[in-house]
Amino acid sequence: MSPTPSSPPVVILGAGLTGLSAAYHLQGVPRVLVERAAVVGGKARSERVRGHTFDITGHWLHLRDPRMQALVARLFADHQETTLARIDRVTRVFSHGALLAYPFQANLHGLPLEIVQECLVELVAARERAARGEGEAPASFEEFAVARFGKGIARHFFVPYNTKLWGMNPDQLTADWVSRFIPIPDTAQIIGGAIGLRQEGLGYNAHFLYPKTGGIDHLPRALRRAGVDGREEAELLLDTALEELDVTGRRVKLTGEGDWREYGALISSVPLPELIKRTPGAPAEVRAAASRLRWVRWRYLNVGTRAPVPVDYHWVYVPELRYPFFRVGVFSNAVSSMAPAGRASLYVELNAREGPVDERAVAAGLAEIGAVRRVEDIAFMDVREVEYAYVVFDDAYASSTKTIHDWLARVGVRSCGRYGAWIYNSMEDSMIQGLEAASWAKDQVARGAAR
């Protein structure tokens, strides 16, 4: 059943990729898209500084789902601003002075021989234990790495790298999130990589798409044009945030508005703890569950150089604890328009979450790993912070998120997207969740009209 003209609209909180996808797939249905920032895109935004373009660290578009492949093709067909380039991923690992192919576990050749031997011996031992059925299912991410790859590979890559990324030892993390995102090569691939047969193309993101004119923000802007702009039944509110959610009255209070807005269905990609904080009617057990949710705050540097970089990779993993960063990406190696001619645009993801950034140590580290030829090639570094980067999969994660989502489902709220669902996912996953949320919202509005 179609909604009647007097039916309240669908309210969508957050104009990141999830909210924009939901708005796009709700064409013909009255909807209000609410975004607290001045622009759409969420984390899929770009900034342009002194001729350089930077995303909020690496935002490379990997598409596996035919629905999303078709959607993105439509969005960029005959596009006035840009088209998409298909780029074969070039990824490296810098460890013990060697620049290895990715993933580490399948490309040990180039490491000191004693480390290669340690990694292979421990790998064989781990796989022999698994073949004998010894040991219990891994309870933590560290146990997962040891069980799959052995203590050597875990010690030299997975434990230090993830300690830097998450800001905690991976024995505090569960392994629930890793199955899709960590390549698990077979024994032949690991041995081949150890003797110099490079193993590349492993993992879920062997190639990616990216706007030719630079900046991942072309994607959310295209979604906005196709799903919101110029459509009478769609309203976009920028610089507007959720103040309060009343699930009983099915209404929201937004900043800058004196009156409440009723909704026929509510889709939210607001970070889950923030959504519950703004819902006074949430039961005590739901509020307690939200208080147990943990996340990783993020600091990174946008780095512009005054000379080309001497590397060809799109990003490199740096597991050793002595370096003040764990991943470095080169936007302009993917698309040259991300930097002026003869220059480069990089992002540097930092270990430290607070305190002053030691830019001299970062610059020296970049030169030492070969990401820049010399420190003097760096023209500028700009510090950026992200409050919500990764959600933490600890022992409280599963029960806490289930408590919250079960209650939200009962009161008719769809919380989705990376931070609304409180998951680890990709840009494509966020757009799929927006599509699914739109289908759910149509059903909610139809049911309301039938009552």
ABEGO torsion letter per residue (X at the ends): XBBBAABBBBBBBEABAAAAAAAAAABGBBBBBBBABABBGEABBBBBBGGBBBBBEBBBBBBABAAAAAAAAAAABGBAABBBBBBBBBBBBBBGGBBBBOBAAABABGBBAAAAAAAAAAAAAAAAAAAAGBEBBBABAAAAAAAAAEAAAAAAAAAAAAAAAAGBBAAABBAAAAAAABBBBBAAAAAAAAAGBBBBGBEABABBBBBAAEEAAAAAAAAAAAAABGBAABBBBBGBBBABBBAAAGBBBBBGBABBBBBABBBBABBAAAAAAABAABBAAAAAAAAABBBBBBBBBBBBBABBBABABABBBBABAABABABBBBAAAABAAABBBGBBBBBBBBABABEBBBAAAAAAAAAAAGABABAAABABBBBBBBABABBBBBAAAAAAAAAAAAAAAAAGBBBBEAAAAGBBBBAAAAAAAAAAAAAAAAAAAAAAAAX
